[in-house]
Amino acid sequence: MSFPMLVSKRFVDAVQSREPMAVAVMAHYVVVLYRLRWIVWLQGWGEPLVVAAKEVLAEEPLDCIAWPIVQVE
């Protein structure tokens, strides 16, 4: 759960800039949120964020986020 607090500003900027590798890393982390959906404040975060990553990476091969996609389906 501490991942968001530990990442660098450079990583956050890369995700905001939709850099494919950063988005792929974030999609893998989001699976943790999805699996913890029984915690009230985490409900509804996992699946939409993986779907957003899939949309961002639409022009890229989706192999890099195949596992997160399967996990939230």
N, CA, C and O atoms as a GROMACS GRO file, in nm:
protein
  292
    1MET      N    1   0.082  -0.120   0.000
    1MET     CA    2   0.000   0.000   0.000
    1MET      C    3   0.086   0.126   0.000
    1MET      O    4   0.035   0.234  -0.030
    2SER      N    5   0.212   0.116   0.032
    2SER     CA    6   0.295   0.237   0.040
    2SER      C    7   0.350   0.280  -0.096
    2SER      O    8   0.414   0.385  -0.105
    3PHE      N    9   0.326   0.203  -0.199
    3PHE     CA   10   0.380   0.235  -0.332
    3PHE      C   11   0.356   0.380  -0.373
    3PHE      O   12   0.450   0.446  -0.416
    4PRO      N   13   0.234   0.432  -0.363
    4PRO     CA   14   0.211   0.571  -0.406
    4PRO      C   15   0.294   0.673  -0.329
    4PRO      O   16   0.329   0.778  -0.382
    5MET      N   17   0.327   0.642  -0.204
    5MET     CA   18   0.405   0.736  -0.124
    5MET      C   19   0.554   0.725  -0.153
    5MET      O   20   0.630   0.817  -0.122
    6LEU      N   21   0.596   0.614  -0.212
    6LEU     CA   22   0.739   0.590  -0.234
    6LEU      C   23   0.787   0.624  -0.374
    6LEU      O   24   0.908   0.638  -0.396
    7VAL      N   25   0.697   0.636  -0.468
    7VAL     CA   26   0.740   0.662  -0.605
    7VAL      C   27   0.792   0.805  -0.619
    7VAL      O   28   0.752   0.895  -0.544
    8SER      N   29   0.878   0.823  -0.713
    8SER     CA   30   0.937   0.954  -0.735
    8SER      C   31   0.842   1.045  -0.813
    8SER      O   32   0.747   0.999  -0.877
    9LYS      N   33   0.869   1.173  -0.806
    9LYS     CA   34   0.793   1.269  -0.885
    9LYS      C   35   0.811   1.239  -1.033
    9LYS      O   36   0.720   1.259  -1.113
   10ARG      N   37   0.928   1.192  -1.070
   10ARG     CA   38   0.956   1.157  -1.210
   10ARG      C   39   0.860   1.047  -1.258
   10ARG      O   40   0.810   1.053  -1.370
   11PHE      N   41   0.836   0.947  -1.172
   11PHE     CA   42   0.744   0.839  -1.209
   11PHE      C   43   0.602   0.893  -1.223
   11PHE      O   44   0.532   0.861  -1.319
   12VAL      N   45   0.560   0.974  -1.128
   12VAL     CA   46   0.426   1.033  -1.134
   12VAL      C   47   0.410   1.115  -1.261
   12VAL      O   48   0.308   1.108  -1.329
   13ASP      N   49   0.512   1.194  -1.292
   13ASP     CA   50   0.509   1.274  -1.415
   13ASP      C   51   0.500   1.184  -1.538
   13ASP      O   52   0.429   1.215  -1.634
   14ALA      N   53   0.572   1.072  -1.535
   14ALA     CA   54   0.570   0.978  -1.648
   14ALA      C   55   0.431   0.917  -1.666
   14ALA      O   56   0.384   0.902  -1.778
   15VAL      N   57   0.365   0.883  -1.556
   15VAL     CA   58   0.228   0.830  -1.564
   15VAL      C   59   0.134   0.938  -1.619
   15VAL      O   60   0.052   0.910  -1.706
   16GLN      N   61   0.147   1.059  -1.568
   16GLN     CA   62   0.062   1.168  -1.615
   16GLN      C   63   0.087   1.200  -1.763
   16GLN      O   64  -0.004   1.243  -1.834
   17SER      N   65   0.210   1.178  -1.807
   17SER     CA   66   0.245   1.200  -1.948
   17SER      C   67   0.210   1.081  -2.036
   17SER      O   68   0.230   1.083  -2.157
   18ARG      N   69   0.156   0.978  -1.973
   18ARG     CA   70   0.113   0.856  -2.042
   18ARG      C   71   0.227   0.781  -2.109
   18ARG      O   72   0.211   0.724  -2.216
   19GLU      N   73   0.343   0.782  -2.043
   19GLU     CA   74   0.455   0.704  -2.094
   19GLU      C   75   0.421   0.556  -2.075
   19GLU      O   76   0.388   0.514  -1.964
   20PRO      N   77   0.429   0.477  -2.181
   20PRO     CA   78   0.382   0.339  -2.177
   20PRO      C   79   0.439   0.254  -2.063
   20PRO      O   80   0.363   0.182  -1.997
   21MET      N   81   0.568   0.259  -2.037
   21MET     CA   82   0.625   0.175  -1.932
   21MET      C   83   0.573   0.216  -1.794
   21MET      O   84   0.544   0.129  -1.711
   22ALA      N   85   0.560   0.344  -1.769
   22ALA     CA   86   0.508   0.391  -1.640
   22ALA      C   87   0.362   0.350  -1.623
   22ALA      O   88   0.322   0.308  -1.514
   23VAL      N   89   0.285   0.361  -1.728
   23VAL     CA   90   0.143   0.320  -1.722
   23VAL      C   91   0.134   0.169  -1.697
   23VAL      O   92   0.048   0.125  -1.621
   24ALA      N   93   0.221   0.091  -1.759
   24ALA     CA   94   0.221  -0.054  -1.739
   24ALA      C   95   0.256  -0.089  -1.594
   24ALA      O   96   0.193  -0.177  -1.535
   25VAL      N   97   0.354  -0.021  -1.538
   25VAL     CA   98   0.390  -0.045  -1.397
   25VAL      C   99   0.272  -0.011  -1.307
   25VAL      O  100   0.240  -0.086  -1.215
   26MET      N  101   0.208   0.100  -1.333
   26MET     CA  102   0.094   0.142  -1.253
   26MET      C  103  -0.020   0.040  -1.264
   26MET      O  104  -0.087   0.011  -1.165
   27ALA      N  105  -0.042  -0.014  -1.382
   27ALA     CA  106  -0.148  -0.114  -1.401
   27ALA      C  107  -0.123  -0.237  -1.314
   27ALA      O  108  -0.216  -0.296  -1.260
   28HIS      N  109   0.003  -0.275  -1.302
   28HIS     CA  110   0.035  -0.390  -1.216
   28HIS      C  111   0.009  -0.358  -1.069
   28HIS      O  112  -0.042  -0.442  -0.996
   29TYR      N  113   0.042  -0.239  -1.026
   29TYR     CA  114   0.015  -0.200  -0.888
   29TYR      C  115  -0.136  -0.197  -0.861
   29TYR      O  116  -0.180  -0.235  -0.752
   30VAL      N  117  -0.212  -0.153  -0.956
   30VAL     CA  118  -0.357  -0.139  -0.939
   30VAL      C  119  -0.423  -0.273  -0.906
   30VAL      O  120  -0.529  -0.276  -0.843
   31VAL      N  121  -0.363  -0.383  -0.946
   31VAL     CA  122  -0.417  -0.515  -0.911
   31VAL      C  123  -0.423  -0.530  -0.760
   31VAL      O  124  -0.514  -0.594  -0.707
   32VAL      N  125  -0.327  -0.471  -0.688
   32VAL     CA  126  -0.330  -0.474  -0.542
   32VAL      C  127  -0.456  -0.405  -0.492
   32VAL      O  128  -0.524  -0.456  -0.404
   33LEU      N  129  -0.486  -0.289  -0.549
   33LEU     CA  130  -0.608  -0.218  -0.509
   33LEU      C  131  -0.732  -0.302  -0.538
   33LEU      O  132  -0.826  -0.307  -0.457
   34TYR      N  133  -0.731  -0.367  -0.653
   34TYR     CA  134  -0.845  -0.451  -0.691
   34TYR      C  135  -0.863  -0.565  -0.591
   34TYR      O  136  -0.975  -0.594  -0.549
   35ARG      N  137  -0.754  -0.629  -0.554
   35ARG     CA  138  -0.764  -0.742  -0.461
   35ARG      C  139  -0.802  -0.700  -0.320
   35ARG      O  140  -0.850  -0.782  -0.242
   36LEU      N  141  -0.781  -0.575  -0.289
   36LEU     CA  142  -0.820  -0.524  -0.156
   36LEU      C  143  -0.954  -0.452  -0.160
   36LEU      O  144  -0.983  -0.370  -0.074
   37ARG      N  145  -1.035  -0.483  -0.260
   37ARG     CA  146  -1.162  -0.413  -0.279
   37ARG      C  147  -1.260  -0.435  -0.164
   37ARG      O  148  -1.361  -0.366  -0.155
   38TRP      N  149  -1.232  -0.531  -0.077
   38TRP     CA  150  -1.318  -0.552   0.039
   38TRP      C  151  -1.302  -0.438   0.140
   38TRP      O  152  -1.387  -0.420   0.227
   39ILE      N  153  -1.193  -0.361   0.127
   39ILE     CA  154  -1.176  -0.242   0.210
   39ILE      C  155  -1.259  -0.131   0.146
   39ILE      O  156  -1.241  -0.098   0.029
   40VAL      N  157  -1.349  -0.075   0.223
   40VAL     CA  158  -1.449   0.017   0.171
   40VAL      C  159  -1.388   0.128   0.086
   40VAL      O  160  -1.437   0.153  -0.024
   41TRP      N  161  -1.285   0.194   0.132
   41TRP     CA  162  -1.231   0.309   0.058
   41TRP      C  163  -1.152   0.270  -0.066
   41TRP      O  164  -1.110   0.357  -0.142
   42LEU      N  165  -1.129   0.139  -0.087
   42LEU     CA  166  -1.061   0.094  -0.208
   42LEU      C  167  -1.158   0.036  -0.312
   42LEU      O  168  -1.118   0.002  -0.423
   43GLN      N  169  -1.285   0.026  -0.274
   43GLN     CA  170  -1.383  -0.028  -0.368
   43GLN      C  171  -1.393   0.061  -0.491
   43GLN      O  172  -1.400   0.184  -0.481
   44GLY      N  173  -1.394  -0.002  -0.605
   44GLY     CA  174  -1.414   0.070  -0.729
   44GLY      C  175  -1.290   0.132  -0.791
   44GLY      O  176  -1.300   0.201  -0.892
   45TRP      N  177  -1.171   0.109  -0.733
   45TRP     CA  178  -1.049   0.169  -0.787
   45TRP      C  179  -0.977   0.080  -0.887
   45TRP      O  180  -0.928   0.129  -0.988
   46GLY      N  181  -0.970  -0.048  -0.860
   46GLY     CA  182  -0.887  -0.136  -0.942
   46GLY      C  183  -0.926  -0.148  -1.087
   46GLY      O  184  -0.848  -0.112  -1.176
   47GLU      N  185  -1.043  -0.196  -1.112
   47GLU     CA  186  -1.086  -0.223  -1.250
   47GLU      C  187  -1.085  -0.099  -1.340
   47GLU      O  188  -1.032  -0.105  -1.450
   48PRO      N  189  -1.142   0.013  -1.295
   48PRO     CA  190  -1.141   0.131  -1.384
   48PRO      C  191  -1.000   0.180  -1.418
   48PRO      O  192  -0.976   0.229  -1.528
   49LEU      N  193  -0.907   0.165  -1.326
   49LEU     CA  194  -0.771   0.210  -1.354
   49LEU      C  195  -0.700   0.118  -1.453
   49LEU      O  196  -0.620   0.165  -1.533
   50VAL      N  197  -0.727  -0.011  -1.448
   50VAL     CA  198  -0.670  -0.102  -1.547
   50VAL      C  199  -0.732  -0.074  -1.684
   50VAL      O  200  -0.663  -0.076  -1.786
   51VAL      N  201  -0.862  -0.049  -1.687
   51VAL     CA  202  -0.929  -0.014  -1.813
   51VAL      C  203  -0.869   0.115  -1.869
   51VAL      O  204  -0.848   0.125  -1.990
   52ALA      N  205  -0.842   0.212  -1.784
   52ALA     CA  206  -0.780   0.337  -1.829
   52ALA      C  207  -0.640   0.311  -1.885
   52ALA      O  208  -0.602   0.369  -1.987
   53ALA      N  209  -0.564   0.224  -1.819
   53ALA     CA  210  -0.430   0.189  -1.869
   53ALA      C  211  -0.441   0.122  -2.005
   53ALA      O  212  -0.360   0.148  -2.095
   54LYS      N  213  -0.540   0.037  -2.020
   54LYS     CA  214  -0.563  -0.030  -2.149
   54LYS      C  215  -0.593   0.071  -2.258
   54LYS      O  216  -0.545   0.056  -2.371
   55GLU      N  217  -0.671   0.172  -2.227
   55GLU     CA  218  -0.703   0.277  -2.325
   55GLU      C  219  -0.580   0.361  -2.359
   55GLU      O  220  -0.557   0.394  -2.475
   56VAL      N  221  -0.501   0.394  -2.258
   56VAL     CA  222  -0.379   0.472  -2.280
   56VAL      C  223  -0.282   0.395  -2.368
   56VAL      O  224  -0.215   0.454  -2.454
   57LEU      N  225  -0.275   0.265  -2.348
   57LEU     CA  226  -0.180   0.181  -2.421
   57LEU      C  227  -0.242   0.121  -2.547
   57LEU      O  228  -0.188   0.024  -2.601
   58ALA      N  229  -0.350   0.176  -2.593
   58ALA     CA  230  -0.421   0.120  -2.708
   58ALA      C  231  -0.332   0.105  -2.831
   58ALA      O  232  -0.351   0.012  -2.910
   59GLU      N  233  -0.236   0.193  -2.847
   59GLU     CA  234  -0.147   0.188  -2.963
   59GLU      C  235  -0.026   0.097  -2.938
   59GLU      O  236   0.052   0.070  -3.030
   60GLU      N  237  -0.009   0.051  -2.815
   60GLU     CA  238   0.105  -0.033  -2.777
   60GLU      C  239   0.060  -0.179  -2.770
   60GLU      O  240  -0.059  -0.207  -2.757
   61PRO      N  241   0.155  -0.272  -2.780
   61PRO     CA  242   0.118  -0.412  -2.756
   61PRO      C  243   0.071  -0.427  -2.610
   61PRO      O  244   0.138  -0.381  -2.518
   62LEU      N  245  -0.041  -0.491  -2.592
   62LEU     CA  246  -0.097  -0.504  -2.457
   62LEU      C  247  -0.037  -0.620  -2.377
   62LEU      O  248  -0.082  -0.648  -2.266
   63ASP      N  249   0.064  -0.687  -2.432
   63ASP     CA  250   0.129  -0.796  -2.359
   63ASP      C  251   0.180  -0.748  -2.223
   63ASP      O  252   0.177  -0.823  -2.126
   64CYS      N  253   0.227  -0.624  -2.217
   64CYS     CA  254   0.286  -0.573  -2.093
   64CYS      C  255   0.183  -0.556  -1.981
   64CYS      O  256   0.221  -0.546  -1.865
   65ILE      N  257   0.055  -0.552  -2.014
   65ILE     CA  258  -0.047  -0.544  -1.909
   65ILE      C  259  -0.149  -0.658  -1.919
   65ILE      O  260  -0.262  -0.646  -1.869
   66ALA      N  261  -0.109  -0.765  -1.982
   66ALA     CA  262  -0.200  -0.880  -1.995
   66ALA      C  263  -0.241  -0.935  -1.860
   66ALA      O  264  -0.358  -0.967  -1.838
   67TRP      N  265  -0.146  -0.945  -1.767
   67TRP     CA  266  -0.177  -0.999  -1.635
   67TRP      C  267  -0.276  -0.910  -1.560
   67TRP      O  268  -0.376  -0.961  -1.510
   68PRO      N  269  -0.253  -0.779  -1.549
   68PRO     CA  270  -0.353  -0.696  -1.482
   68PRO      C  271  -0.492  -0.704  -1.545
   68PRO      O  272  -0.593  -0.705  -1.474
   69ILE      N  273  -0.497  -0.710  -1.677
   69ILE     CA  274  -0.628  -0.718  -1.745
   69ILE      C  275  -0.701  -0.845  -1.702
   69ILE      O  276  -0.820  -0.841  -1.670
   70VAL      N  277  -0.631  -0.957  -1.701
   70VAL     CA  278  -0.692  -1.085  -1.661
   70VAL      C  279  -0.735  -1.081  -1.515
   70VAL      O  280  -0.840  -1.134  -1.480
   71GLN      N  281  -0.656  -1.019  -1.431
   71GLN     CA  282  -0.686  -1.017  -1.287
   71GLN      C  283  -0.813  -0.940  -1.252
   71GLN      O  284  -0.881  -0.976  -1.156
   72VAL      N  285  -0.845  -0.837  -1.327
   72VAL     CA  286  -0.964  -0.757  -1.293
   72VAL      C  287  -1.087  -0.796  -1.373
   72VAL      O  288  -1.196  -0.742  -1.348
   73GLU      N  289  -1.073  -0.887  -1.469
   73GLU     CA  290  -1.191  -0.929  -1.546
   73GLU      C  291  -1.273  -1.029  -1.470
   73GLU      O  292  -1.376  -1.075  -1.519
   0.00000   0.00000   0.00000
